[in-house]
Amino acid sequence: MRTELLKQIEQDRERIIAFIRGFVQAPTPNPPGDTLVAMQHVRTLLDSESVSYDIHARDATMPNLVASTA
């Protein structure tokens, strides 16, 4: 199992790095706590993988994205 996981990570290495780089670069100023750009970055990845998710937002600038592959 470990070997298979490491193999998958290595195969997707550049894509993983690009995702993390984009996520870290997403502005999330606090205050006011605006996380829209970061959430959209995650949403784009999930859409590209056809992973379903829900978005819950008490505050329009701080949405919660909930996804599951199970």
N, CA and C atoms as an extended XYZ file, in Angstrom:
210
Properties=species:S:1:pos:R:3:atomname:S:1:resname:S:1:resid:I:1 pbc="F F F"
N         0.820       -1.191        0.000 N   MET     1
C         0.000        0.000        0.000 CA  MET     1
C         0.870        1.264        0.000 C   MET     1
N         1.866        1.301        0.850 N   ARG     2
C         2.761        2.461        0.930 CA  ARG     2
C         3.464        2.693       -0.404 C   ARG     2
N         3.945        1.627       -1.002 N   THR     3
C         4.651        1.724       -2.278 CA  THR     3
C         3.735        2.272       -3.364 C   THR     3
N         2.505        1.813       -3.377 N   GLU     4
C         1.540        2.283       -4.373 CA  GLU     4
C         1.218        3.761       -4.174 C   GLU     4
N         1.081        4.173       -2.924 N   LEU     5
C         0.818        5.576       -2.622 CA  LEU     5
C         1.984        6.461       -3.071 C   LEU     5
N         3.192        6.050       -2.750 N   LEU     6
C         4.376        6.824       -3.160 CA  LEU     6
C         4.494        6.898       -4.682 C   LEU     6
N         4.145        5.821       -5.349 N   LYS     7
C         4.173        5.800       -6.812 CA  LYS     7
C         3.166        6.803       -7.375 C   LYS     7
N         1.964        6.838       -6.794 N   GLN     8
C         0.931        7.769       -7.245 CA  GLN     8
C         1.359        9.216       -7.006 C   GLN     8
N         1.955        9.474       -5.853 N   ILE     9
C         2.437       10.824       -5.546 CA  ILE     9
C         3.496       11.242       -6.550 C   ILE     9
N         4.401       10.360       -6.852 N   GLU    10
C         5.467       10.681       -7.807 CA  GLU    10
C         4.894       10.953       -9.198 C   GLU    10
N         3.894       10.184       -9.590 N   GLN    11
C         3.266       10.389      -10.902 CA  GLN    11
C         2.578       11.755      -10.987 C   GLN    11
N         1.998       12.187       -9.883 N   ASP    12
C         1.263       13.449       -9.852 CA  ASP    12
C         2.067       14.591       -9.240 C   ASP    12
N         3.339       14.408       -9.095 N   ARG    13
C         4.203       15.353       -8.386 CA  ARG    13
C         4.036       16.805       -8.846 C   ARG    13
N         4.152       17.048      -10.129 N   GLU    14
C         4.069       18.425      -10.639 CA  GLU    14
C         2.681       19.023      -10.414 C   GLU    14
N         1.666       18.223      -10.565 N   ARG    15
C         0.298       18.700      -10.348 CA  ARG    15
C         0.063       19.034       -8.877 C   ARG    15
N         0.579       18.198       -7.990 N   ILE    16
C         0.456       18.442       -6.550 CA  ILE    16
C         1.178       19.730       -6.168 C   ILE    16
N         2.388       19.891       -6.673 N   ILE    17
C         3.168       21.097       -6.378 CA  ILE    17
C         2.448       22.338       -6.900 C   ILE    17
N         1.907       22.261       -8.105 N   ALA    18
C         1.195       23.407       -8.683 CA  ALA    18
C        -0.038       23.750       -7.846 C   ALA    18
N        -0.763       22.732       -7.373 N   PHE    19
C        -1.942       22.993       -6.545 CA  PHE    19
C        -1.542       23.674       -5.246 C   PHE    19
N        -0.549       23.125       -4.570 N   ILE    20
C        -0.122       23.698       -3.288 CA  ILE    20
C         0.405       25.114       -3.486 C   ILE    20
N         1.179       25.328       -4.533 N   ARG    21
C         1.711       26.661       -4.817 CA  ARG    21
C         0.569       27.660       -5.005 C   ARG    21
N        -0.424       27.304       -5.793 N   GLY    22
C        -1.555       28.195       -6.022 CA  GLY    22
C        -2.360       28.432       -4.760 C   GLY    22
N        -2.515       27.411       -3.936 N   PHE    23
C        -3.275       27.548       -2.699 CA  PHE    23
C        -2.565       28.473       -1.723 C   PHE    23
N        -1.259       28.311       -1.589 N   VAL    24
C        -0.480       29.148       -0.676 CA  VAL    24
C        -0.470       30.601       -1.159 C   VAL    24
N        -0.483       30.804       -2.451 N   GLN    25
C        -0.451       32.156       -3.004 CA  GLN    25
C        -1.808       32.854       -2.981 C   GLN    25
N        -2.876       32.108       -2.737 N   ALA    26
C        -4.213       32.711       -2.712 CA  ALA    26
C        -4.314       33.686       -1.540 C   ALA    26
N        -4.713       34.907       -1.819 N   PRO    27
C        -4.828       35.887       -0.734 CA  PRO    27
C        -5.985       35.520        0.208 C   PRO    27
N        -5.693       35.524        1.489 N   THR    28
C        -6.713       35.268        2.517 CA  THR    28
C        -6.519       36.278        3.643 C   THR    28
N        -6.727       37.556        3.341 N   PRO    29
C        -6.448       38.596        4.333 CA  PRO    29
C        -7.308       38.441        5.592 C   PRO    29
N        -6.639       38.647        6.707 N   ASN    30
C        -7.334       38.569        7.987 CA  ASN    30
C        -6.871       39.707        8.868 C   ASN    30
N        -7.708       40.651        9.257 N   PRO    31
C        -9.086       40.729        8.845 CA  PRO    31
C        -9.216       41.140        7.382 C   PRO    31
N       -10.257       40.915        6.752 N   PRO    32
C       -11.561       40.502        7.239 CA  PRO    32
C       -11.777       38.987        7.228 C   PRO    32
N       -10.819       38.197        6.767 N   GLY    33
C       -11.012       36.754        6.739 CA  GLY    33
C       -11.601       36.264        5.430 C   GLY    33
N       -11.336       36.985        4.353 N   ASP    34
C       -11.863       36.638        3.034 CA  ASP    34
C       -11.114       35.435        2.462 C   ASP    34
N       -11.790       34.293        2.349 N   THR    35
C       -11.161       33.066        1.853 CA  THR    35
C       -11.720       32.626        0.501 C   THR    35
N       -12.404       33.518       -0.192 N   LEU    36
C       -13.039       33.160       -1.458 CA  LEU    36
C       -12.047       32.651       -2.511 C   LEU    36
N       -10.915       33.306       -2.662 N   VAL    37
C        -9.952       32.905       -3.689 CA  VAL    37
C        -9.381       31.514       -3.372 C   VAL    37
N        -9.061       31.264       -2.126 N   ALA    38
C        -8.535       29.954       -1.731 CA  ALA    38
C        -9.589       28.866       -1.948 C   ALA    38
N       -10.825       29.146       -1.580 N   MET    39
C       -11.896       28.173       -1.783 CA  MET    39
C       -12.103       27.893       -3.263 C   MET    39
N       -12.037       28.918       -4.086 N   GLN    40
C       -12.204       28.729       -5.529 CA  GLN    40
C       -11.071       27.868       -6.099 C   GLN    40
N        -9.886       28.018       -5.568 N   HIS    41
C        -8.752       27.205       -6.010 CA  HIS    41
C        -9.028       25.721       -5.730 C   HIS    41
N        -9.507       25.421       -4.538 N   VAL    42
C        -9.845       24.040       -4.178 CA  VAL    42
C       -11.009       23.556       -5.040 C   VAL    42
N       -11.980       24.407       -5.240 N   ARG    43
C       -13.154       24.058       -6.049 CA  ARG    43
C       -12.762       23.693       -7.478 C   ARG    43
N       -11.827       24.419       -8.046 N   THR    44
C       -11.359       24.133       -9.403 CA  THR    44
C       -10.742       22.739       -9.483 C   THR    44
N        -9.947       22.377       -8.488 N   LEU    45
C        -9.360       21.031       -8.461 CA  LEU    45
C       -10.447       19.971       -8.352 C   LEU    45
N       -11.383       20.163       -7.445 N   LEU    46
C       -12.451       19.175       -7.273 CA  LEU    46
C       -13.292       19.040       -8.535 C   LEU    46
N       -13.586       20.153       -9.187 N   ASP    47
C       -14.336       20.100      -10.444 CA  ASP    47
C       -13.572       19.311      -11.506 C   ASP    47
N       -12.263       19.513      -11.572 N   SER    48
C       -11.467       18.806      -12.586 CA  SER    48
C       -11.415       17.303      -12.331 C   SER    48
N       -11.632       16.902      -11.085 N   GLU    49
C       -11.625       15.485      -10.716 CA  GLU    49
C       -13.043       14.915      -10.577 C   GLU    49
N       -14.039       15.731      -10.894 N   SER    50
C       -15.451       15.343      -10.770 CA  SER    50
C       -15.802       14.864       -9.363 C   SER    50
N       -15.256       15.550       -8.367 N   VAL    51
C       -15.566       15.261       -6.968 CA  VAL    51
C       -16.690       16.200       -6.551 C   VAL    51
N       -17.750       15.623       -6.011 N   SER    52
C       -18.868       16.467       -5.589 CA  SER    52
C       -18.566       17.127       -4.251 C   SER    52
N       -19.191       18.257       -4.037 N   TYR    53
C       -18.968       19.019       -2.813 CA  TYR    53
C       -20.170       19.911       -2.561 C   TYR    53
N       -20.248       20.402       -1.365 N   ASP    54
C       -21.253       21.382       -0.977 CA  ASP    54
C       -20.524       22.605       -0.462 C   ASP    54
N       -21.139       23.752       -0.636 N   ILE    55
C       -20.586       24.984       -0.102 CA  ILE    55
C       -21.591       25.545        0.903 C   ILE    55
N       -21.105       25.792        2.104 N   HIS    56
C       -21.923       26.365        3.166 CA  HIS    56
C       -21.296       27.698        3.543 C   HIS    56
N       -22.109       28.728        3.564 N   ALA    57
C       -21.551       30.055        3.846 CA  ALA    57
C       -22.489       30.858        4.735 C   ALA    57
N       -22.089       31.030        5.953 N   ARG    58
C       -22.786       31.976        6.825 CA  ARG    58
C       -22.422       33.391        6.421 C   ARG    58
N       -21.164       33.526        6.029 N   ASP    59
C       -20.624       34.811        5.581 CA  ASP    59
C       -20.125       34.594        4.150 C   ASP    59
N       -20.564       35.412        3.226 N   ALA    60
C       -20.229       35.232        1.808 CA  ALA    60
C       -18.734       35.269        1.531 C   ALA    60
N       -17.954       35.885        2.405 N   THR    61
C       -16.504       35.965        2.157 CA  THR    61
C       -15.732       34.830        2.826 C   THR    61
N       -16.432       33.979        3.581 N   MET    62
C       -15.753       32.866        4.274 CA  MET    62
C       -16.536       31.564        4.104 C   MET    62
N       -16.676       31.094        2.861 N   PRO    63
C       -17.433       29.877        2.643 CA  PRO    63
C       -16.672       28.636        3.114 C   PRO    63
N       -17.436       27.617        3.472 N   ASN    64
C       -16.862       26.320        3.819 CA  ASN    64
C       -17.197       25.365        2.681 C   ASN    64
N       -16.198       24.706        2.156 N   LEU    65
C       -16.373       23.736        1.089 CA  LEU    65
C       -16.224       22.366        1.726 C   LEU    65
N       -17.244       21.518        1.554 N   VAL    66
C       -17.241       20.189        2.163 CA  VAL    66
C       -17.316       19.158        1.052 C   VAL    66
N       -16.296       18.291        0.972 N   ALA    67
C       -16.240       17.272       -0.060 CA  ALA    67
C       -15.914       15.932        0.551 C   ALA    67
N       -16.316       14.889       -0.160 N   SER    68
C       -16.014       13.534        0.274 CA  SER    68
C       -15.927       12.636       -0.941 C   SER    68
N       -14.960       11.760       -0.935 N   THR    69
C       -14.855       10.798       -2.030 CA  THR    69
C       -15.399        9.454       -1.608 C   THR    69
N       -15.893        9.373       -0.390 N   ALA    70
C       -16.432        8.094        0.114 CA  ALA    70
C       -17.860        7.904       -0.310 C   ALA    70
